[in-house]
């Protein structure tokens, strides 16, 4: 061991040496022992490890290798590496680099040994002891060779782990972020440029990758790429830092950036003030609703009434017969020259999944083009015929009709093998209601409302039988008064008005009664979109609103029909947002 005086003299000699010959080797151990030409000394700033990555003091190491270090305020430059200590950022050849960076009390930044060797145009070799050797750093004033082609050992944006390079034939994981330092709530953009030497398709496995970070500090992001032969790359890691004043909260970020159809966390939404819908007068028409007996055990007439003019027919039934059957909606003329036009129709059948019946039929109805008018001949005409339903399978149909004259509308379940004739219908029993579901004729198939938004989030409940009262009607087959609980089949036409200048509106959907799947139409200026609720599966968590629409428009329209087979009530929650947001 050298005496303290000898070590100091050696270190001063190394730090002041203007040149080391090209090809000189500097050995640095994890403990900070430096060996040059057989003589050893100790670094004043001890190396550290970040994972498997050895970090070396930038200024001391560069001086040992005979390369000058320029310091200008908080900027420190060695070779092609620039460290900005004020915001903890690094660039190599002017390109941001998000590798590990430690700022110790000594003020000499600790950086990746591999990165530093590259920045000084040398080579780094890992020793079995865990230390490193830096080779081939040119002397000051020696012309530098042309920059080598990017490779695992000389990449300007190397992965901190592993440092030994990729094995032959393995895919290589590579990615970059658009910045190295972010504010809390600032969006992070990733560029993935992983590749496979054989051109095979790659699957990616990320760790620590988020679109946004809210917690201050350093965040490690690692990518592993696996090819179609099952061979995986070495992990590739970048480190970003989050600091400064937040630019978004989790809620404001979700309202600004969440994709339409996605959900986000907002446990406060049930407590937002209830909006007061303003009824709008307009043309409406009766709703003939057939859902009782919901699951008939025999062939029969499920509902029947007379109709003229505009009318909506909604039927939802399951086959509980012992054999296959079909569900029909039939029309029989009651006046001369009676005609009917199907203005819109939607249906689904042949499944036991009730929520699927409800959602698909509603979406089918919303996208329907209707049919041409047709005269009703004497006898019966089938306006809807379901697929053949096995026992316990169901069908759902919505029909908007324009009846010229008067027609008798019947909803019938008929077992397979029985002909659909007048004689058959005359022998069918009129089935009684069950005790849990409704049927009847209800005025008001369309409910038109205006919602005026203010400066705070607000909500409107639909189908709760309280703030949104159920329709009242009559079972035309028995004369019994009926209440349409949940208003299934009712069309809510909502005009949403933003009364606050300089803000946009974010519209969301929240289930309140249980699992829900359905659909909704949004009309905004020249845009008309049919939205599926949700994109797949069901939505059931009242703490996670589903994002429907965002718009800077002062007014837009929503059209909603509660979906059979799903639970009510539901809420539409509206958030005002400063500035201009687009879908």
C-alpha positions as CSV (number, residue, x, y, z in Angstrom):
1,X,0.0,0.0,0.0
2,X,1.1,3.5,-0.7
3,X,1.4,6.1,2.0
4,X,-1.1,8.9,2.1
5,X,1.5,11.3,0.7
6,X,2.4,9.0,-2.2
7,X,-1.3,8.4,-3.0
8,X,-1.9,12.1,-3.0
9,X,1.1,12.8,-5.3
10,X,0.0,10.0,-7.6
11,X,-3.5,11.3,-7.8
12,X,-2.4,14.9,-8.4
13,X,-0.1,13.6,-11.1
14,X,-2.9,11.7,-12.8
15,X,-5.4,14.6,-12.5
16,X,-3.0,17.1,-13.9
17,X,-1.6,14.8,-16.6
18,X,-2.3,16.5,-19.9
19,X,-2.2,13.3,-22.0
20,X,-2.4,9.5,-21.6
21,X,-1.1,7.6,-24.6
22,X,-3.8,6.1,-26.9
23,X,-4.5,2.6,-25.7
24,X,-3.6,3.3,-22.1
25,X,-5.6,1.1,-19.7
26,X,-7.2,2.4,-16.5
27,X,-8.5,-0.3,-14.1
28,X,-11.2,0.8,-11.7
29,X,-12.5,-1.5,-9.0
30,X,-16.0,-1.2,-7.4
31,X,-14.3,0.1,-4.2
32,X,-12.8,3.0,-6.1
33,X,-9.2,1.7,-6.4
34,X,-7.6,3.0,-9.6
35,X,-4.7,1.2,-11.2
36,X,-2.7,2.8,-14.0
37,X,0.6,1.4,-15.2
38,X,0.9,-0.8,-12.2
39,X,0.4,2.0,-9.7
40,X,-2.8,2.4,-7.6
41,X,-4.7,5.2,-5.9
42,X,-8.2,5.8,-4.6
43,X,-10.9,7.9,-6.2
44,X,-12.1,10.7,-4.0
45,X,-15.7,10.1,-5.0
46,X,-16.5,6.5,-4.4
47,X,-18.2,4.6,-7.3
48,X,-21.8,3.3,-6.8
49,X,-24.0,0.7,-8.3
50,X,-27.4,1.3,-9.8
51,X,-28.8,-2.2,-10.2
52,X,-26.0,-4.0,-12.1
53,X,-24.6,-0.7,-13.5
54,X,-21.3,0.7,-12.2
55,X,-21.4,4.5,-11.8
56,X,-18.1,6.4,-11.9
57,X,-17.3,10.0,-11.0
58,X,-17.3,11.9,-14.3
59,X,-14.7,14.6,-13.6
60,X,-12.1,12.4,-11.8
61,X,-12.4,9.6,-14.3
62,X,-12.1,11.9,-17.3
63,X,-9.0,13.5,-15.7
64,X,-7.4,10.1,-15.1
65,X,-7.8,9.4,-18.8
66,X,-6.3,12.7,-19.8
67,X,-9.5,14.3,-21.2
68,X,-10.4,17.8,-20.1
69,X,-13.6,18.6,-18.4
70,X,-15.4,21.9,-19.0
71,X,-17.6,23.4,-16.3
72,X,-19.9,26.2,-17.0
73,X,-22.2,26.9,-14.0
74,X,-24.4,23.8,-13.7
75,X,-23.2,22.3,-17.0
76,X,-20.4,19.7,-16.9
77,X,-19.0,18.4,-20.2
78,X,-16.5,15.6,-20.8
79,X,-16.0,14.5,-24.4
80,X,-19.4,14.1,-26.0
81,X,-21.3,13.8,-22.6
82,X,-23.0,16.8,-21.1
83,X,-24.5,16.7,-17.6
84,X,-26.9,19.5,-16.5
85,X,-27.0,19.2,-12.7
86,X,-29.8,21.7,-12.2
87,X,-32.4,19.5,-13.8
88,X,-30.5,16.2,-13.5
89,X,-30.4,15.6,-17.3
90,X,-27.8,14.2,-19.6
91,X,-27.2,14.4,-23.4
92,X,-24.8,12.3,-25.5
93,X,-24.0,13.8,-28.9
94,X,-26.8,16.2,-28.2
95,X,-29.4,13.4,-27.8
96,X,-31.1,13.1,-24.4
97,X,-30.0,10.1,-22.4
98,X,-32.2,8.8,-19.5
99,X,-29.6,6.5,-17.7
100,X,-28.8,6.6,-14.0
101,X,-27.3,9.8,-12.6
102,X,-26.3,10.4,-9.0
103,X,-25.2,13.8,-7.7
104,X,-23.1,13.2,-4.5
105,X,-22.0,15.9,-2.0
106,X,-18.6,16.1,-3.7
107,X,-20.3,17.7,-6.7
108,X,-18.7,15.2,-9.2
109,X,-21.6,13.5,-11.0
110,X,-21.7,9.7,-11.0
111,X,-22.6,8.3,-14.4
112,X,-22.7,4.9,-16.1
113,X,-19.1,3.7,-16.7
114,X,-20.1,2.4,-20.1
115,X,-21.6,5.7,-21.1
116,X,-18.5,7.6,-20.0
117,X,-16.1,5.3,-21.9
118,X,-18.2,5.8,-25.0
119,X,-18.3,9.6,-24.5
120,X,-14.5,9.7,-24.3
121,X,-14.2,7.5,-27.4
122,X,-12.8,4.6,-25.5
123,X,-13.9,1.0,-24.8
124,X,-15.1,-0.4,-21.5
125,X,-14.4,-4.0,-20.6
126,X,-16.0,-5.6,-17.6
127,X,-13.7,-7.6,-15.3
128,X,-14.7,-10.8,-13.4
129,X,-14.1,-9.0,-10.1
130,X,-16.9,-6.5,-10.9
131,X,-14.5,-3.7,-11.8
132,X,-14.0,-2.2,-15.3
133,X,-11.1,-1.4,-17.6
134,X,-11.3,1.6,-19.8
135,X,-9.1,1.2,-22.9
136,X,-8.1,3.2,-26.0
137,X,-9.0,6.7,-24.9
138,X,-7.2,9.0,-27.4
139,X,-4.8,11.7,-26.1
140,X,-5.8,15.3,-26.2
141,X,-5.0,16.7,-29.6
142,X,-5.0,13.2,-31.2
143,X,-7.5,13.2,-34.2
144,X,-10.5,11.2,-33.2
145,X,-11.6,8.3,-35.4
146,X,-15.0,8.4,-37.1
147,X,-17.8,7.6,-34.8
148,X,-18.3,3.8,-34.8
149,X,-21.6,2.3,-36.0
150,X,-24.1,1.8,-33.2
151,X,-23.6,-1.5,-31.5
152,X,-24.4,-3.0,-28.1
153,X,-21.0,-1.9,-26.8
154,X,-20.9,1.7,-28.3
155,X,-24.5,2.8,-28.4
156,X,-25.1,6.4,-27.4
157,X,-28.2,5.3,-25.5
158,X,-27.0,2.0,-24.0
159,X,-29.2,0.0,-21.7
160,X,-27.9,0.2,-18.1
161,X,-28.5,-3.5,-17.7
162,X,-26.9,-5.8,-18.8
163,X,-23.5,-4.2,-19.7
164,X,-22.0,-7.2,-21.5
165,X,-23.8,-6.8,-24.8
166,X,-26.5,-9.0,-26.4
167,X,-25.8,-12.6,-27.1
168,X,-25.7,-13.6,-30.8
169,X,-29.1,-14.2,-32.3
170,X,-31.1,-12.8,-29.5
171,X,-33.6,-9.9,-30.0
172,X,-32.6,-6.6,-28.7
173,X,-34.9,-4.4,-26.7
174,X,-34.6,-0.6,-27.4
175,X,-36.8,2.3,-26.5
176,X,-36.5,6.0,-25.8
177,X,-38.7,8.6,-24.0
178,X,-39.2,12.1,-25.4
179,X,-37.6,13.6,-22.3
180,X,-35.6,12.6,-19.3
181,X,-37.2,15.0,-16.7
182,X,-41.0,15.4,-16.3
183,X,-43.3,17.3,-14.1
184,X,-45.8,15.3,-12.0
185,X,-48.8,14.5,-14.2
186,X,-46.9,15.2,-17.5
187,X,-47.5,12.7,-20.3
188,X,-44.6,10.5,-21.2
189,X,-44.2,9.5,-24.9
190,X,-42.3,6.3,-25.7
191,X,-40.5,5.3,-28.9
192,X,-39.9,1.5,-29.1
193,X,-37.3,0.5,-31.7
194,X,-36.6,-3.0,-30.6
195,X,-35.5,-5.5,-33.3
196,X,-34.8,-9.1,-33.9
197,X,-31.7,-10.1,-35.9
198,X,-33.7,-12.6,-38.0
199,X,-36.6,-10.2,-38.5
200,X,-39.0,-12.3,-36.3
201,X,-42.1,-10.8,-34.7
202,X,-41.6,-9.5,-31.2
203,X,-43.7,-9.4,-28.1
204,X,-42.9,-6.8,-25.5
205,X,-42.9,-7.1,-21.7
206,X,-42.6,-3.8,-19.9
207,X,-41.9,-3.1,-16.3
208,X,-42.5,0.3,-14.7
209,X,-43.9,1.7,-17.9
210,X,-46.6,4.3,-17.3
211,X,-48.1,6.9,-19.5
212,X,-47.8,9.4,-16.6
213,X,-46.1,9.5,-13.3
214,X,-47.4,11.5,-10.3
215,X,-44.9,10.6,-7.6
216,X,-41.7,12.7,-7.6
217,X,-38.3,10.9,-7.9
218,X,-36.6,8.5,-10.2
219,X,-38.6,5.9,-12.1
220,X,-37.0,2.9,-13.8
221,X,-38.6,1.6,-17.0
222,X,-37.5,-1.8,-18.3
223,X,-38.3,-3.5,-21.6
224,X,-37.7,-7.2,-22.6
225,X,-38.5,-8.2,-26.2
226,X,-39.3,-11.9,-27.0
227,X,-39.3,-13.2,-30.5
228,X,-41.7,-15.8,-32.0
229,X,-39.2,-18.6,-31.2
230,X,-39.5,-17.7,-27.5
231,X,-36.0,-16.2,-27.3
232,X,-35.9,-13.1,-25.0
233,X,-33.6,-10.1,-25.1
234,X,-31.6,-8.8,-22.2
235,X,-33.5,-6.2,-20.2
236,X,-33.1,-2.7,-21.4
237,X,-33.7,0.0,-18.8
238,X,-34.0,3.8,-18.8
239,X,-34.5,6.0,-15.8
240,X,-36.6,9.2,-15.9
241,X,-37.0,11.8,-13.1
242,X,-40.2,13.4,-12.0
243,X,-39.9,16.7,-10.2
244,X,-41.3,20.2,-9.9
245,X,-44.9,21.6,-9.8
246,X,-47.6,19.2,-10.9
247,X,-49.2,19.9,-14.3
248,X,-52.1,17.4,-13.8
249,X,-53.9,15.5,-11.0
250,X,-54.9,11.9,-11.7
251,X,-58.5,13.1,-12.4
252,X,-57.5,16.0,-14.7
253,X,-55.1,13.8,-16.6
254,X,-57.8,11.2,-17.2
255,X,-60.3,13.8,-18.3
256,X,-57.7,15.2,-20.8
257,X,-56.1,12.1,-22.1
258,X,-58.1,8.9,-21.4
259,X,-59.3,7.2,-24.6
260,X,-63.0,7.3,-25.3
261,X,-64.5,4.1,-23.9
262,X,-61.9,3.7,-21.2
263,X,-62.6,4.0,-17.4
264,X,-60.8,6.1,-14.8
265,X,-60.9,6.4,-11.0
266,X,-63.2,9.0,-9.4
267,X,-64.7,7.8,-6.1
268,X,-66.3,11.3,-5.6
269,X,-68.6,11.1,-8.5
270,X,-71.7,9.9,-6.6
271,X,-71.6,13.0,-4.5
272,X,-71.6,15.5,-7.3
273,X,-74.6,17.8,-7.4
274,X,-77.6,16.4,-9.3
275,X,-78.5,18.3,-12.4
276,X,-82.1,19.3,-12.9
277,X,-83.3,18.2,-16.4
278,X,-85.6,20.6,-18.2
279,X,-88.4,18.8,-20.0
280,X,-88.7,19.8,-23.7
281,X,-92.0,19.5,-25.4
282,X,-92.0,17.6,-28.6
283,X,-93.6,14.8,-30.6
284,X,-93.8,11.6,-28.7
285,X,-95.7,8.3,-29.3
286,X,-96.9,5.2,-27.3
287,X,-94.6,2.4,-26.3
288,X,-96.1,-1.2,-26.5
289,X,-93.9,-3.1,-24.0
290,X,-93.9,-6.9,-23.6
291,X,-91.8,-8.4,-20.9
292,X,-94.4,-10.4,-18.8
293,X,-94.5,-13.3,-18.6
294,X,-90.8,-12.9,-19.3
295,X,-90.2,-16.6,-19.6
296,X,-93.4,-18.3,-20.8
297,X,-93.7,-22.1,-20.3
298,X,-96.2,-22.6,-23.2
299,X,-97.1,-21.1,-26.5
300,X,-99.4,-18.1,-26.3
301,X,-100.1,-14.4,-26.8
302,X,-97.7,-12.4,-24.6
303,X,-99.1,-8.9,-25.3
304,X,-101.6,-7.4,-27.7
305,X,-103.0,-3.9,-28.4
306,X,-104.2,-1.8,-31.3
307,X,-102.0,1.0,-32.7
308,X,-102.2,3.8,-35.2
309,X,-99.8,6.5,-36.2
310,X,-96.3,6.3,-34.7
311,X,-95.7,3.5,-32.2
312,X,-92.7,1.7,-30.6
313,X,-92.9,-2.0,-29.9
314,X,-90.4,-3.6,-27.4
315,X,-90.5,-7.3,-26.6
316,X,-88.1,-9.2,-24.4
317,X,-88.7,-12.9,-23.6
318,X,-87.0,-16.2,-22.8
319,X,-88.2,-19.6,-24.1
320,X,-89.1,-21.8,-21.1
321,X,-91.1,-24.3,-23.2
322,X,-89.9,-27.9,-23.2
323,X,-89.1,-27.6,-26.9
324,X,-87.7,-25.0,-29.3
325,X,-89.9,-22.0,-30.1
326,X,-89.9,-18.6,-31.9
327,X,-90.9,-15.1,-30.8
328,X,-93.0,-13.1,-33.2
329,X,-94.3,-9.6,-33.5
330,X,-97.4,-9.7,-35.7
331,X,-99.6,-7.1,-37.3
332,X,-103.3,-7.5,-38.4
333,X,-105.2,-4.7,-40.2
334,X,-108.2,-3.3,-38.4
335,X,-109.2,-0.8,-41.1
336,X,-109.3,-0.8,-44.8
337,X,-106.1,0.1,-46.7
338,X,-103.9,-0.3,-43.6
339,X,-100.2,0.0,-44.2
340,X,-97.2,-0.1,-41.9
341,X,-93.6,1.2,-42.3
342,X,-90.8,-0.1,-40.1
343,X,-88.9,3.1,-39.4
344,X,-86.2,1.5,-37.2
345,X,-85.6,-2.0,-36.0
346,X,-83.1,-3.8,-33.8
347,X,-83.0,-7.4,-32.5
348,X,-80.9,-10.2,-31.1
349,X,-81.8,-13.8,-30.3
350,X,-80.6,-17.3,-29.8
351,X,-78.6,-16.8,-26.6
352,X,-78.9,-17.3,-22.9
353,X,-76.9,-14.1,-22.1
354,X,-79.6,-11.6,-21.3
355,X,-77.2,-8.6,-21.3
356,X,-76.1,-9.5,-24.8
357,X,-79.7,-9.5,-26.0
358,X,-80.2,-6.1,-24.5
359,X,-77.0,-4.5,-25.8
360,X,-77.0,-5.9,-29.3
361,X,-80.7,-5.1,-29.9
362,X,-80.2,-1.5,-28.8
363,X,-77.1,-1.0,-30.9
364,X,-78.8,-2.7,-33.9
365,X,-81.8,-0.4,-33.4
366,X,-79.6,2.7,-33.2
367,X,-77.9,1.9,-36.5
368,X,-81.0,0.7,-38.4
369,X,-82.0,2.2,-41.8
370,X,-85.6,1.0,-41.5
371,X,-87.8,-0.5,-44.3
372,X,-90.0,0.8,-47.1
373,X,-93.8,1.0,-46.3
374,X,-95.8,-2.1,-46.9
375,X,-99.6,-2.7,-47.2
376,X,-101.1,-5.1,-44.7
377,X,-103.1,-7.8,-46.4
378,X,-106.0,-9.5,-44.7
379,X,-104.8,-11.9,-42.0
380,X,-101.5,-11.6,-40.2
381,X,-98.1,-10.2,-41.2
382,X,-95.0,-11.1,-39.3
383,X,-93.0,-7.9,-38.6
384,X,-90.4,-9.8,-36.6
385,X,-89.5,-13.5,-36.4
386,X,-86.8,-14.6,-34.0
387,X,-84.3,-17.3,-34.6
388,X,-85.3,-20.7,-33.4
389,X,-84.9,-20.5,-29.6
390,X,-83.7,-23.5,-27.6
391,X,-85.1,-23.9,-24.1
392,X,-83.8,-21.0,-21.9
393,X,-82.6,-19.0,-24.9
394,X,-84.1,-15.6,-25.4
395,X,-84.8,-12.8,-27.9
396,X,-85.2,-9.1,-27.8
397,X,-86.7,-6.8,-30.5
398,X,-87.3,-3.0,-30.8
399,X,-89.5,-1.8,-33.6
400,X,-90.5,1.8,-34.4
401,X,-93.6,1.6,-36.7
402,X,-95.6,4.1,-38.6
403,X,-99.1,2.7,-39.0
404,X,-101.5,4.1,-41.6
405,X,-105.0,3.3,-40.4
406,X,-105.2,1.0,-37.5
407,X,-103.6,-2.4,-36.8
408,X,-103.6,-5.0,-34.1
409,X,-100.1,-5.6,-32.8
410,X,-99.5,-9.0,-31.1
411,X,-96.4,-10.5,-29.4
412,X,-96.5,-14.3,-29.6
413,X,-94.3,-17.2,-28.5
414,X,-95.0,-20.3,-30.6
415,X,-93.4,-23.7,-30.3
416,X,-91.6,-25.1,-33.2
417,X,-93.7,-27.2,-35.5
418,X,-96.9,-25.3,-35.1
419,X,-97.9,-23.3,-38.2
420,X,-98.2,-19.5,-38.0
421,X,-101.8,-19.3,-39.2
422,X,-105.0,-17.5,-38.2
423,X,-106.4,-20.8,-37.0
424,X,-103.3,-21.4,-34.7
425,X,-103.5,-17.8,-33.3
426,X,-107.2,-18.2,-32.5
427,X,-106.4,-21.2,-30.4
428,X,-103.5,-19.6,-28.5
429,X,-104.2,-18.6,-24.9
430,X,-103.6,-15.1,-23.7
431,X,-100.9,-15.7,-21.1
432,X,-101.1,-14.0,-17.7
433,X,-98.4,-11.7,-16.4
434,X,-95.7,-12.9,-14.0
435,X,-95.2,-11.1,-10.7
436,X,-91.8,-9.5,-11.4
437,X,-92.0,-7.9,-14.9
438,X,-94.2,-5.4,-16.7
439,X,-96.2,-5.2,-19.9
440,X,-98.6,-2.6,-21.2
441,X,-99.1,0.4,-23.4
442,X,-97.3,3.5,-22.1
443,X,-97.5,7.1,-23.5
444,X,-94.2,8.8,-23.9
445,X,-91.7,6.5,-25.7
446,X,-89.4,9.5,-26.1
447,X,-88.3,11.7,-23.2
448,X,-86.7,15.0,-24.4
449,X,-84.6,16.9,-21.8
450,X,-82.1,19.7,-21.7
451,X,-79.2,19.7,-19.2
452,X,-77.4,23.0,-18.4
453,X,-73.9,22.6,-17.0
454,X,-72.1,25.0,-14.7
455,X,-68.6,25.3,-13.3
456,X,-68.6,22.1,-11.3
457,X,-69.2,18.5,-12.2
458,X,-72.8,17.4,-12.2
459,X,-74.8,14.2,-12.7
460,X,-78.2,13.1,-13.9
461,X,-79.7,9.7,-12.9
462,X,-81.7,7.7,-15.4
463,X,-84.0,4.8,-14.5
464,X,-84.0,5.3,-10.8
465,X,-87.8,5.6,-10.5
466,X,-87.3,8.7,-8.3
467,X,-85.7,11.7,-10.0
468,X,-86.5,9.9,-13.3
469,X,-90.1,8.8,-12.8
470,X,-91.4,5.6,-14.5
471,X,-93.9,5.8,-17.3
472,X,-97.5,5.0,-16.3
473,X,-99.8,3.0,-18.6
474,X,-102.3,0.2,-18.9
475,X,-102.1,-3.5,-19.7
476,X,-104.5,-3.5,-22.7
477,X,-105.2,-7.2,-22.3
478,X,-106.6,-6.9,-18.8
479,X,-107.1,-3.2,-18.2
480,X,-104.7,-3.2,-15.2
481,X,-102.7,0.0,-14.5
482,X,-99.0,-0.5,-15.0
483,X,-95.8,1.4,-14.1
484,X,-92.7,0.8,-16.3
485,X,-90.0,0.4,-13.7
486,X,-86.6,1.5,-15.1
487,X,-88.2,2.9,-18.3
488,X,-86.6,0.1,-20.4
489,X,-87.3,0.9,-24.0
490,X,-87.8,4.6,-23.4
491,X,-85.5,6.9,-25.5
492,X,-83.9,9.7,-23.7
493,X,-82.9,12.6,-26.0
494,X,-80.7,14.8,-24.0
495,X,-79.4,18.2,-25.1
496,X,-76.4,19.2,-23.1
497,X,-75.6,22.9,-22.9
498,X,-72.2,24.2,-21.6
499,X,-72.9,27.6,-20.1
500,X,-69.3,28.4,-19.1
501,X,-67.2,30.2,-21.7
502,X,-63.7,28.9,-22.3
503,X,-64.4,25.4,-21.1
504,X,-64.9,22.0,-22.6
505,X,-67.2,19.2,-21.5
506,X,-66.3,15.6,-20.7
507,X,-69.3,13.2,-20.6
508,X,-69.1,10.0,-18.7
509,X,-71.3,7.0,-17.9
510,X,-71.6,5.4,-14.5
511,X,-73.5,2.2,-13.5
512,X,-75.4,2.5,-10.2
513,X,-77.5,-0.6,-9.9
514,X,-75.1,-3.4,-11.1
515,X,-73.5,-4.7,-14.3
516,X,-74.5,-2.9,-17.4
517,X,-73.9,-3.2,-21.1
518,X,-75.7,-1.1,-23.8
519,X,-75.2,1.7,-26.2
520,X,-75.7,5.5,-26.8
521,X,-75.7,8.0,-29.7
522,X,-73.8,11.2,-29.5
523,X,-74.4,14.1,-32.0
524,X,-71.9,16.9,-31.9
525,X,-72.0,19.5,-34.7
526,X,-71.6,17.3,-37.9
527,X,-70.5,14.2,-36.0
528,X,-72.8,11.4,-35.1
529,X,-71.3,8.3,-33.3
530,X,-72.9,5.2,-31.9
531,X,-71.0,4.3,-28.7
532,X,-70.9,0.8,-27.2
533,X,-71.1,0.7,-23.4
534,X,-68.5,-0.6,-22.6
535,X,-66.2,-1.6,-25.5
536,X,-66.2,-5.2,-24.2
537,X,-67.7,-7.1,-21.3
538,X,-69.8,-5.1,-18.8
539,X,-69.2,-2.0,-16.7
540,X,-70.1,-2.4,-13.1
541,X,-67.9,-0.2,-10.8
542,X,-69.6,3.0,-9.8
543,X,-66.2,4.5,-8.7
544,X,-64.8,4.3,-12.3
545,X,-66.7,6.3,-14.8
546,X,-66.6,5.3,-18.5
547,X,-65.5,8.2,-20.7
548,X,-68.1,8.7,-23.4
549,X,-67.2,12.0,-25.1
550,X,-65.1,15.2,-24.7
551,X,-65.9,18.3,-26.7
552,X,-65.4,22.1,-26.7
553,X,-68.9,22.6,-28.2
554,X,-71.4,24.8,-26.4
555,X,-74.1,22.2,-27.1
556,X,-74.3,18.6,-28.1
557,X,-76.9,15.8,-27.9
558,X,-77.0,12.3,-26.4
559,X,-79.6,9.6,-27.2
560,X,-79.9,6.8,-24.7
561,X,-82.2,3.7,-24.4
562,X,-81.9,1.6,-21.3
563,X,-80.8,-1.9,-22.2
564,X,-82.8,-4.9,-21.2
565,X,-80.9,-7.6,-19.3
566,X,-78.8,-4.9,-17.5
567,X,-79.3,-3.2,-14.2
568,X,-80.6,0.3,-13.5
569,X,-80.2,3.0,-12.5
570,X,-77.3,4.6,-14.3
571,X,-75.8,8.1,-14.2
572,X,-74.4,10.4,-16.8
573,X,-71.7,12.5,-15.1
574,X,-70.5,15.7,-16.8
575,X,-67.2,17.4,-16.0
576,X,-66.4,21.0,-17.1
577,X,-62.7,21.3,-18.2
578,X,-60.8,24.6,-18.8
579,X,-59.6,25.0,-22.4
580,X,-60.4,23.2,-25.6
581,X,-60.7,19.4,-25.6
582,X,-61.3,17.2,-28.6
583,X,-62.6,13.6,-28.6
